[in-house]
C-alpha cells in the first residue's frame, strides 16, 4: 500500500459500476464506455464484495480488514491501481459524516460573536468568527483544529462586500480551511494581498474591522447555528458541507462546494 492509498483514506467508486463475475475473473462495467477486467485465482470470490464496500464512508484500513488475509496485499494493489486510473476517488465530507451533537465553542471578534453562546452538549464545535481580514489568525486556528479530533467552522464579515460561513471541516476527510483560502487566492485579481495580510497579522500590526449590515450579520449567525445543529442528524443536509456566501448589498445567499486542494500546505499528507 502506497502513501497515496493510506489506510485512513476513504475511497469510493467514481462511477456506478456493475460487477460481472466468472471463475477467476471480475469485470467492472459502467455504461457502455467504462469497462475494466481483472483476472486472478479466486478473484471472483472476494473482490466484488470488497469493491462494493468502498463507499466513501469506511476507511480503507477497515475495508481491508474484511478481506481474507491471504488476499489483502492483492486488494491493496488493486486499490493503488484504481486510484491511479481514477476508478476510485476519495469520499466526500458528506459521506464521512458521523452524527453527534456538538456544543459551539466560538472565538474571534466582531458582531458575529454575539449570540453564539456555548451549548451544553459535548464534544465541542470550534468556530472562528471574524470582522477583519486576519488570515494569519485563520491559518493558526486551522492548524490547531487539524491537530485535534473535532470538526470546525469559520465565519467572517471581513470582506465587507460579502460574508462567509464555511463548510463544516472534518479532521480526517475533505478540504480544510487552508484549502478554502487557496481557492479564494486563486480567484483574486491581487493574490499577493493574501501574503501581505498574513504578514501583517504575524507582526501584530493592525488590521481594521469591516462594517456589515445588521440583518446580514443575523443571517450569517443563523447559518452558523443551523450548521451546528445539523451535525447531530443521521442523514445530514448537503449544505452542511458547502460554503455559504452572503452578498451585503442584496442579502442574497449562495452555496458552493469546496474541494480538497492537493497543493494545500496546511493539510497535504495529513488527511489520508
C-alpha positions as CSV (number, residue, x, y, z in Angstrom):
1,X,0.0,0.0,0.0
2,X,1.4,3.4,-1.0
3,X,1.1,6.6,0.9
4,X,-1.4,7.8,-1.7
5,X,-3.7,5.0,-0.7
6,X,-3.0,5.0,3.0
7,X,-5.3,3.2,5.5
8,X,-7.2,6.3,6.7
9,X,-8.3,7.3,3.2
10,X,-12.0,6.8,2.5
11,X,-12.2,5.5,-1.1
12,X,-15.3,5.2,-3.2
13,X,-16.0,4.1,-6.8
14,X,-16.1,7.0,-9.2
15,X,-18.9,5.5,-11.3
16,X,-21.9,3.2,-10.6
17,X,-20.1,0.0,-11.7
18,X,-21.7,-3.4,-12.0
19,X,-19.6,-6.4,-11.2
20,X,-19.7,-9.3,-13.7
21,X,-18.2,-12.4,-12.1
22,X,-16.9,-15.6,-13.7
23,X,-14.3,-18.1,-12.4
24,X,-11.1,-16.2,-11.6
25,X,-12.3,-13.1,-13.3
26,X,-14.2,-9.9,-12.4
27,X,-15.4,-7.2,-14.8
28,X,-16.4,-3.7,-13.8
29,X,-18.9,-2.1,-16.2
30,X,-20.4,1.4,-16.0
31,X,-22.5,2.2,-19.1
32,X,-21.0,1.4,-22.5
33,X,-17.7,3.3,-22.2
34,X,-16.1,2.2,-18.9
35,X,-15.0,-1.4,-18.7
36,X,-12.3,-3.0,-16.6
37,X,-11.3,-6.6,-16.5
38,X,-9.2,-8.2,-13.7
39,X,-8.0,-11.8,-13.6
40,X,-6.5,-13.9,-10.8
41,X,-7.0,-17.1,-8.9
42,X,-10.2,-16.9,-6.8
43,X,-10.7,-13.2,-7.6
44,X,-14.4,-13.6,-8.1
45,X,-14.8,-14.9,-4.6
46,X,-13.7,-11.8,-2.7
47,X,-13.1,-8.8,-5.0
48,X,-16.7,-7.8,-5.8
49,X,-17.7,-7.7,-2.1
50,X,-14.5,-5.7,-1.3
51,X,-15.1,-3.1,-4.1
52,X,-18.8,-2.8,-3.2
53,X,-17.8,-1.9,0.3
54,X,-15.7,1.1,-0.8
55,X,-18.5,3.6,-0.4
56,X,-16.6,6.7,0.9
57,X,-17.7,6.1,4.4
58,X,-15.4,3.4,5.7
59,X,-11.7,3.9,5.8
60,X,-9.5,1.7,3.5
61,X,-8.0,0.1,6.6
62,X,-11.4,-1.0,7.8
63,X,-12.4,-2.3,4.4
64,X,-9.1,-4.3,4.0
65,X,-9.8,-6.0,7.4
66,X,-12.9,-7.6,5.8
67,X,-10.8,-9.2,3.1
68,X,-9.3,-12.7,3.8
69,X,-5.7,-12.2,5.0
70,X,-4.3,-14.1,2.0
71,X,-5.8,-11.6,-0.4
72,X,-5.2,-8.3,1.4
73,X,-1.9,-7.5,-0.4
74,X,-3.6,-8.1,-3.7
75,X,-6.6,-5.9,-2.6
76,X,-4.2,-3.1,-1.6
77,X,-2.5,-3.3,-5.0
78,X,-5.8,-3.1,-6.9
79,X,-6.7,0.0,-4.8
80,X,-3.4,1.6,-5.8
81,X,-4.0,0.9,-9.5
82,X,-7.6,2.1,-9.4
83,X,-6.7,5.3,-7.7
84,X,-4.2,5.9,-10.5
85,X,-6.8,5.2,-13.1
86,X,-9.5,7.3,-11.3
87,X,-11.7,4.3,-10.9
88,X,-11.5,5.1,-7.2
89,X,-11.7,8.6,-5.7
90,X,-11.9,10.0,-2.2
91,X,-15.2,10.1,-0.5
92,X,-16.7,13.5,0.3
93,X,-17.1,15.1,3.7
94,X,-20.8,14.3,3.4
95,X,-20.1,10.6,3.1
96,X,-17.7,10.8,6.1
97,X,-20.4,12.5,8.3
98,X,-20.7,11.0,11.8
99,X,-23.8,12.2,13.6
100,X,-23.1,13.6,17.0
101,X,-24.5,16.6,19.0
102,X,-21.9,19.4,19.2
103,X,-21.5,22.4,21.5
104,X,-20.5,25.7,20.0
105,X,-17.1,27.0,21.1
106,X,-16.9,30.4,19.4
107,X,-13.9,32.6,19.4
108,X,-12.7,35.7,17.5
109,X,-14.1,39.2,17.2
110,X,-16.9,41.3,15.9
111,X,-20.7,41.3,16.0
112,X,-21.0,37.7,14.8
113,X,-19.6,36.6,18.1
114,X,-22.7,37.8,20.0
115,X,-25.4,35.2,20.3
116,X,-23.0,32.2,19.8
117,X,-23.1,31.1,23.5
118,X,-21.6,27.7,24.3
119,X,-24.1,24.8,24.3
120,X,-24.5,22.1,26.9
121,X,-23.6,19.1,24.6
122,X,-20.2,17.8,24.1
123,X,-17.8,17.4,22.3
124,X,-17.2,20.9,21.0
125,X,-17.5,22.5,17.6
126,X,-14.8,25.2,17.4
127,X,-15.9,28.3,15.5
128,X,-13.7,31.2,14.5
129,X,-15.7,34.4,13.7
130,X,-14.0,37.5,12.3
131,X,-14.8,41.0,11.3
132,X,-11.4,41.7,9.6
133,X,-9.1,40.0,7.1
134,X,-6.8,38.5,9.6
135,X,-5.7,35.4,7.6
136,X,-2.8,34.7,10.0
137,X,-5.4,34.1,12.7
138,X,-7.4,31.9,10.2
139,X,-4.4,29.7,9.5
140,X,-3.4,29.4,13.2
141,X,-7.0,28.3,14.0
142,X,-7.0,25.8,11.1
143,X,-3.7,24.2,12.2
144,X,-4.9,23.9,15.8
145,X,-8.1,22.2,14.6
146,X,-6.2,19.9,12.1
147,X,-4.3,18.6,15.1
148,X,-7.5,17.8,17.0
149,X,-10.3,15.4,16.5
150,X,-13.3,17.7,16.2
151,X,-14.9,19.4,13.2
152,X,-14.7,23.1,12.9
153,X,-16.2,26.2,11.3
154,X,-15.2,29.7,10.1
155,X,-17.4,32.7,9.5
156,X,-16.4,36.2,8.6
157,X,-17.7,39.6,7.5
158,X,-14.1,40.8,6.9
159,X,-14.5,41.1,3.1
160,X,-17.2,43.8,3.8
161,X,-19.0,43.3,0.5
162,X,-19.9,39.8,1.4
163,X,-19.9,37.4,4.4
164,X,-18.9,33.8,4.5
165,X,-19.9,30.8,6.5
166,X,-17.5,27.9,5.7
167,X,-18.4,24.3,5.3
168,X,-18.0,22.2,8.3
169,X,-14.4,21.0,8.1
170,X,-13.6,17.4,9.3
171,X,-10.3,16.4,10.8
172,X,-9.8,13.4,8.6
173,X,-11.7,14.0,5.3
174,X,-12.4,16.6,2.7
175,X,-10.9,20.1,2.5
176,X,-9.6,22.2,5.3
177,X,-9.7,26.0,5.9
178,X,-6.4,26.3,4.2
179,X,-7.8,24.7,1.0
180,X,-10.6,27.4,1.1
181,X,-8.1,30.2,1.4
182,X,-6.2,28.9,-1.6
183,X,-9.4,28.8,-3.6
184,X,-10.0,32.5,-2.7
185,X,-6.5,33.4,-3.5
186,X,-6.6,31.9,-7.0
187,X,-9.8,33.8,-7.8
188,X,-8.4,37.1,-6.5
189,X,-7.2,39.8,-9.0
190,X,-4.5,40.7,-6.4
191,X,-3.4,37.4,-4.8
192,X,-0.3,38.9,-3.3
193,X,-2.6,40.8,-0.9
194,X,-3.1,37.5,1.0
195,X,0.6,37.3,1.7
196,X,0.6,40.9,2.9
197,X,-2.3,40.4,5.2
198,X,-0.8,37.2,6.7
199,X,2.5,39.1,7.3
200,X,0.5,41.9,8.9
201,X,-1.1,39.5,11.3
202,X,2.1,37.7,12.1
203,X,3.8,41.1,13.0
204,X,0.9,42.1,15.2
205,X,0.1,45.1,13.1
206,X,-3.4,46.4,13.0
207,X,-6.0,45.1,10.5
208,X,-9.1,47.3,10.5
209,X,-12.5,45.8,11.2
210,X,-15.1,45.9,8.4
211,X,-18.7,47.2,8.7
212,X,-21.6,44.9,7.7
213,X,-25.4,45.4,7.7
214,X,-27.1,44.1,10.9
215,X,-29.6,41.9,9.0
216,X,-26.7,40.3,7.2
217,X,-24.9,39.6,10.5
218,X,-28.1,37.9,11.7
219,X,-28.4,35.7,8.6
220,X,-24.8,34.6,9.0
221,X,-25.2,33.9,12.7
222,X,-28.3,31.7,12.0
223,X,-26.3,29.8,9.3
224,X,-23.7,29.0,11.9
225,X,-26.3,27.8,14.4
226,X,-28.1,25.8,11.7
227,X,-24.9,24.0,10.7
228,X,-24.0,23.3,14.3
229,X,-27.5,21.7,14.9
230,X,-27.4,19.6,11.7
231,X,-24.2,17.9,12.8
232,X,-26.4,15.7,15.1
233,X,-28.5,14.4,12.2
234,X,-28.1,10.9,11.0
235,X,-28.6,12.0,7.4
236,X,-27.2,15.5,7.0
237,X,-28.2,18.1,4.5
238,X,-25.6,18.5,1.8
239,X,-25.5,22.2,2.6
240,X,-23.8,21.4,5.9
241,X,-20.6,20.8,3.9
242,X,-20.8,23.7,1.5
243,X,-19.6,27.3,1.6
244,X,-22.3,29.9,2.1
245,X,-21.8,33.4,0.7
246,X,-24.0,36.3,1.7
247,X,-23.9,39.5,-0.5
248,X,-24.0,42.5,1.7
249,X,-26.0,44.7,-0.8
250,X,-28.7,42.3,-1.7
251,X,-28.6,39.8,1.2
252,X,-28.6,37.0,-1.4
253,X,-27.2,33.7,-0.1
254,X,-25.5,31.2,-2.4
255,X,-23.7,28.0,-1.6
256,X,-20.7,26.4,-3.2
257,X,-18.8,23.1,-2.9
258,X,-15.3,23.4,-1.6
259,X,-12.7,20.8,-2.8
260,X,-9.7,19.4,-1.1
261,X,-6.7,21.2,-2.7
262,X,-3.8,18.9,-3.4
263,X,-1.4,21.9,-3.1
264,X,-2.6,22.9,0.3
265,X,0.4,23.1,2.5
266,X,-1.8,23.1,5.6
267,X,-3.4,19.6,5.2
268,X,-1.4,17.9,2.5
269,X,-0.5,14.4,3.6
270,X,-2.4,14.6,6.9
271,X,-5.9,13.7,5.6
272,X,-5.3,10.2,4.2
